[in-house]
């Protein structure tokens, strides 16, 4: 093991860990832990530095302590720059034996070295006219949160949360912890007991389902797997078991989409082309176009006559052009089978 005669364990250029954090880019700035604020004692050209009791700060690796406030002399008609400053006493045997702490005031704004700038004080006609304190909270160099470790002064542009298809178990979640369920498309927060959904679920009268293949808004769907739907078609009994109408496009993948499922709810439905729709007409599942509805009950065997709802507003339907009209969902459990 070698010995460096002038090694100073507190010197900011000698700190081993400090030099190696993130390749020289992240290390602690000098900061004030408590006290060292500036105030006007209202007794002329003096500024009070510190608070009653203990004041302490960290500067270039040294802990700087001061008991109670001290007065620093100001220059009139000037901007006075206030520094918490220290000097080191060299030890003849190597290194340093002691440090001397003082409050340095200058009118140049040039850092005297081994110092923390506490602020600026303007004077005029023998009195203090303005005090501008520095933000000397705990800081990290060259990091995203540079001026305030709490993040109060910065906008987070992009934030990525922990995600997966199952809630984390180990280590045990803590209250206020966030987690995004990719299989449900929902953001959750742990309340200390259970995970609570934060992102809004489907509107009233709707449920969320996954899709095997793309589903368009207004298409009538059937359930083929747990929580999974495809377009219905009136060709067989199984294919005609409509559970609702898609309220928005649903794409294959981990994010489900809303389906109007409750009887009596209004829905925008997708219709076959070439129809003449009127209010209060019964509408049925199409025999020829998956997911579509029609106001003409299927008649060509083999087919299923599956009533899905009643037309409430046909004015938006134009063929060709807009294949949509409003209905009230009235799915009948029984079907008429034509063979």
Phi, psi and omega per residue, in radians:
X1 nan 2.290 3.135
X2 -1.536 2.907 3.122
X3 -2.280 2.192 3.103
X4 -1.718 2.057 -3.016
X5 -1.084 -0.640 -3.075
X6 -1.734 0.312 -3.137
X7 -1.101 2.302 3.081
X8 -2.176 1.904 -3.022
X9 -1.093 -0.293 -3.116
X10 -1.812 -0.130 -3.095
X11 -1.151 2.360 -3.065
X12 -1.121 -0.348 3.099
X13 -1.546 -0.142 -3.086
X14 -1.882 -0.138 -3.062
X15 -1.239 2.023 -3.043
X16 -1.113 -0.936 -3.105
X17 -1.074 -0.725 -3.112
X18 -1.022 -0.659 -3.080
X19 -1.276 -0.318 -2.966
X20 -1.948 -0.022 3.134
X21 -1.251 2.020 3.088
X22 0.914 0.759 3.051
X23 1.052 0.872 3.099
X24 1.310 -0.065 -2.982
X25 -1.585 -0.473 -3.091
X26 -2.069 2.040 3.029
X27 -2.735 2.806 -3.048
X28 -1.206 2.320 2.949
X29 -1.408 2.869 2.998
X30 -1.084 2.494 -3.094
X31 -2.672 2.796 3.074
X32 -1.742 2.178 3.113
X33 -1.468 -0.729 -3.138
X34 -2.707 2.470 3.069
X35 1.323 -2.653 -3.129
X36 1.060 0.475 3.038
X37 -1.406 2.864 3.135
X38 -1.852 2.432 3.106
X39 -2.597 2.796 -3.115
X40 -1.648 1.992 3.112
X41 -1.367 -0.080 3.104
X42 1.022 0.721 3.096
X43 -2.261 0.548 3.104
X44 1.820 -2.525 -3.019
X45 -1.495 1.070 3.061
X46 -2.371 2.590 2.986
X47 -2.133 2.398 3.099
X48 -1.509 2.262 -3.126
X49 -2.033 2.012 3.090
X50 1.950 -3.101 -3.093
X51 -2.268 2.823 3.046
X52 -1.050 2.408 -3.092
X53 1.645 -2.505 -3.016
X54 -1.638 2.341 2.964
X55 -2.086 2.320 3.054
X56 -2.617 2.600 -3.077
X57 -2.519 2.992 3.104
X58 -2.190 2.180 -3.072
X59 -2.362 2.053 3.137
X60 0.887 0.662 3.076
X61 1.582 -0.157 -3.129
X62 -1.701 2.499 3.039
X63 -1.583 2.120 -3.094
X64 -1.834 2.109 -3.088
X65 -2.082 2.494 3.090
X66 -2.524 2.398 3.112
X67 -1.755 2.146 3.128
X68 1.130 3.074 -3.106
X69 -1.435 2.637 3.040
X70 -2.175 2.763 -3.141
X71 -1.760 2.357 3.075
X72 -2.001 2.420 -3.096
X73 -1.396 2.375 -3.135
X74 -1.917 2.804 3.027
X75 -1.774 2.383 -3.079
X76 -1.283 2.708 3.080
X77 0.948 0.730 -3.078
X78 -2.579 2.895 2.872
X79 -1.666 2.076 -3.096
X80 -1.784 2.215 -3.130
X81 -1.718 2.181 -2.997
X82 -1.872 2.229 -3.114
X83 -2.213 2.443 2.896
X84 -1.549 2.014 -2.899
X85 -2.270 2.637 3.022
X86 -2.499 2.726 3.038
X87 -2.168 2.630 -3.102
X88 -1.833 2.452 3.062
X89 -1.662 2.127 -3.090
X90 -1.255 2.360 3.064
X91 -1.555 2.186 3.134
X92 -0.962 -0.472 -3.141
X93 -1.432 -0.072 -3.105
X94 2.076 2.514 -3.122
X95 1.333 -2.574 -3.065
X96 -2.325 2.507 -3.062
X97 -1.768 -0.433 -3.075
X98 -2.837 2.874 3.019
X99 -2.230 2.630 3.081
X100 -2.036 2.253 -3.079
X101 -1.799 2.435 3.049
X102 -2.662 2.899 3.020
X103 -1.765 2.048 -3.110
X104 -1.758 2.310 3.101
X105 -2.128 2.231 2.998
X106 -2.427 2.994 -3.112
X107 -1.970 0.171 -3.132
X108 -1.723 -0.427 -3.061
X109 1.348 0.215 3.118
X110 -1.542 2.143 -3.131
X111 -1.066 2.214 -3.114
X112 -1.327 -0.030 -3.103
X113 1.526 2.542 -3.059
X114 0.821 0.939 -3.040
X115 -2.578 2.754 2.986
X116 -2.063 2.203 3.074
X117 -1.286 2.138 -3.135
X118 -1.586 -0.449 3.130
X119 2.749 -2.966 3.139
X120 -2.230 2.518 3.141
X121 -2.271 2.136 3.083
X122 -1.630 2.452 3.125
X123 -2.258 2.682 3.073
X124 -2.839 2.318 3.092
X125 0.974 0.682 3.034
X126 1.413 0.162 3.132
X127 -2.359 2.829 3.056
X128 -1.399 2.259 3.124
X129 -1.849 -0.372 3.131
X130 -2.812 2.520 3.030
X131 -2.218 2.207 3.097
X132 -2.124 1.825 -3.103
X133 -1.468 2.597 3.047
X134 -1.416 2.649 3.002
X135 -1.489 1.734 -3.080
X136 -1.898 0.598 3.054
X137 -1.198 2.959 3.120
X138 -1.002 2.256 -3.025
X139 -2.269 2.779 3.062
X140 -2.237 2.187 -3.122
X141 -1.142 2.469 2.928
X142 0.946 0.567 3.077
X143 -1.902 2.993 -3.135
X144 -1.094 -0.721 3.126
X145 -1.726 1.702 -2.941
X146 -1.738 -0.700 -3.015
X147 -1.739 -0.245 -3.072
X148 -2.701 1.944 -3.051
X149 -1.104 -0.381 3.096
X150 -1.332 -0.214 3.127
X151 1.388 0.220 -3.065
X152 -1.244 -0.337 -3.062
X153 -1.826 0.147 -3.033
X154 -2.277 2.595 3.072
X155 -1.731 2.248 3.104
X156 -1.478 1.999 -3.079
X157 -1.301 -0.837 3.128
X158 -2.375 2.402 -3.102
X159 -2.350 2.176 3.109
X160 -1.907 2.230 -3.125
X161 -1.775 2.853 3.023
X162 -1.105 2.474 -3.062
X163 -2.496 2.877 3.111
X164 2.882 -3.025 -3.092
X165 -1.799 0.050 3.097
X166 -2.575 2.509 -3.125
X167 -1.157 2.494 3.131
X168 -1.154 2.481 -3.137
X169 -1.970 -0.719 -3.135
X170 -2.263 2.263 -0.087
X171 -1.164 2.756 -3.068
X172 -0.998 2.373 3.133
X173 -1.144 2.648 3.120
X174 -1.904 2.646 3.108
X175 -0.974 2.358 -3.113
X176 1.492 0.022 3.103
X177 -1.244 2.413 -3.130
X178 -1.791 2.602 3.104
X179 -2.691 2.364 3.139
X180 -1.857 2.126 3.102
X181 -1.542 1.903 -3.108
X182 -1.236 -0.441 3.137
X183 -1.357 -0.399 -3.116
X184 -1.886 -0.194 -3.102
X185 1.117 0.590 -3.054
X186 -2.245 2.503 3.013
X187 -1.694 2.320 -3.082
X188 -2.149 2.676 3.003
X189 -2.199 2.426 3.136
X190 -1.513 2.121 -3.073
X191 -1.592 0.161 -3.097
X192 1.778 -0.297 3.127
X193 -2.206 -0.919 -3.117
X194 -2.343 2.889 3.062
X195 -1.496 2.190 -3.125
X196 -1.894 2.334 3.132
X197 -1.210 2.333 3.100
X198 -1.777 -0.739 -3.138
X199 -1.245 2.526 -3.078
X200 -1.154 2.438 3.041
X201 -1.448 -2.931 3.133
X202 -1.155 2.672 3.106
X203 -1.081 2.902 3.107
X204 -0.970 2.441 -3.123
X205 1.523 0.062 -3.112
X206 -2.232 2.764 3.005
X207 -2.310 2.690 3.115
X208 -1.628 2.392 3.115
X209 -2.379 2.692 3.010
X210 -1.560 2.844 -3.089
X211 -2.125 2.472 3.030
X212 -1.386 -0.723 3.096
X213 -2.359 2.844 -3.104
X214 -0.972 2.385 3.114
X215 -2.133 2.329 -3.118
X216 -1.550 2.761 3.029
X217 -0.961 2.338 3.052
X218 1.558 -0.136 -3.123
X219 -1.341 2.430 3.083
X220 -1.353 2.368 -3.025
X221 -2.200 2.719 3.030
X222 -2.126 2.752 -3.127
X223 -1.639 2.182 -3.114
X224 -1.969 -0.436 3.094
X225 -2.416 2.928 3.079
X226 -0.961 2.137 3.095
X227 1.059 0.438 -3.083
X228 -2.319 2.369 -3.052
X229 -2.226 2.776 2.970
X230 -2.405 2.979 3.100
X231 -1.162 2.435 3.041
X232 -1.510 2.764 3.063
X233 -2.667 2.498 -2.951
X234 -1.500 0.826 -3.133
X235 -1.721 -0.556 3.124
X236 -2.430 2.903 3.125
X237 -1.058 -0.777 -3.107
X238 -1.141 -0.686 -3.094
X239 -1.290 -0.192 -3.067
X240 -1.832 0.118 -3.102
X241 -1.417 1.219 -3.082
X242 -1.140 2.338 3.089
X243 -1.897 -0.232 -3.124
X244 2.942 -2.991 -3.089
X245 -2.186 2.305 -3.123
X246 -1.100 2.226 3.133
X247 -1.524 -0.191 3.135
X248 -2.804 2.858 3.089
X249 -1.046 2.467 3.084
X250 -2.161 2.203 -3.089
X251 -1.973 2.628 3.076
X252 -1.036 2.518 -3.130
X253 2.384 -2.929 -3.001
X254 -1.446 -0.081 -3.077
X255 -1.880 2.085 -3.130
X256 -1.383 2.990 3.114
X257 -2.319 2.844 -3.033
X258 -1.453 2.462 3.082
X259 -2.252 2.231 3.045
X260 -1.261 2.061 -3.034
X261 -2.138 -0.310 -3.017
X262 -1.502 2.356 3.076
X263 -1.081 2.442 3.133
X264 1.584 -0.135 3.112
X265 -1.427 2.509 3.064
X266 -1.417 2.427 -3.130
X267 -2.479 2.669 2.991
X268 -1.581 2.109 -3.026
X269 -1.963 2.633 3.122
X270 -1.657 2.249 -3.035
X271 -2.058 2.755 2.967
X272 -1.071 2.708 3.055
X273 -1.352 2.842 3.007
X274 1.345 0.359 -3.125
X275 -1.698 2.823 2.955
X276 -2.037 1.807 -3.070
X277 -1.650 2.432 3.102
X278 -2.261 2.687 3.086
X279 -1.047 2.578 3.067
X280 1.249 0.156 3.051
X281 -1.348 2.497 2.983
X282 -1.270 2.488 3.095
X283 -2.160 2.546 -3.001
X284 -2.190 2.849 3.057
X285 -1.222 2.369 -3.091
X286 -1.208 2.562 3.055
X287 -1.559 -0.321 -2.993
X288 -1.997 -0.464 -3.074
X289 -2.112 2.000 -3.131
X290 -1.000 2.297 3.085
X291 1.486 -0.234 -3.073
X292 -1.508 2.790 3.039
X293 -1.995 2.884 3.115
X294 -2.594 2.690 3.044
X295 -1.662 0.078 3.099
X296 -1.910 1.940 -3.103
X297 -1.014 2.342 3.108
X298 -0.981 2.338 -3.061
X299 -2.149 -0.216 -3.045
X300 -1.596 1.948 3.136
X301 -1.184 2.682 -0.150
X302 -1.388 2.359 3.141
X303 -2.710 2.937 -3.136
X304 -2.153 2.269 3.016
X305 -1.645 1.765 -3.078
X306 -2.006 1.870 3.085
X307 -1.282 2.337 -3.107
X308 -1.975 -0.550 -3.112
X309 -3.088 -2.904 -3.136
X310 -2.250 2.375 3.129
X311 -1.167 2.294 3.052
X312 -1.931 -0.638 -3.126
X313 -2.534 1.744 -3.116
X314 -1.565 0.010 -2.948
X315 -1.136 -0.441 3.141
X316 -1.363 -0.286 -3.058
X317 -1.339 2.155 3.070
X318 -2.368 2.274 3.133
X319 -2.208 2.113 -0.052
X320 -1.403 2.810 3.122
X321 2.469 -1.485 -3.093
X322 -2.036 1.924 -3.056
X323 -1.549 0.446 -3.015
X324 -2.036 2.547 3.020
X325 -2.621 2.793 -3.131
X326 -1.539 2.432 3.089
X327 -2.348 2.833 2.891
X328 -1.764 2.227 -3.080
X329 -1.243 2.114 3.086
X330 -2.461 1.174 -3.087
X331 -1.238 2.184 3.119
X332 -1.561 2.395 -3.128
X333 -1.306 -0.533 3.141
X334 -1.603 2.676 3.125
X335 -2.319 2.682 3.068
X336 -1.715 2.126 -3.075
X337 -1.709 2.169 3.084
X338 -1.972 2.115 -3.105
X339 -2.054 nan nan
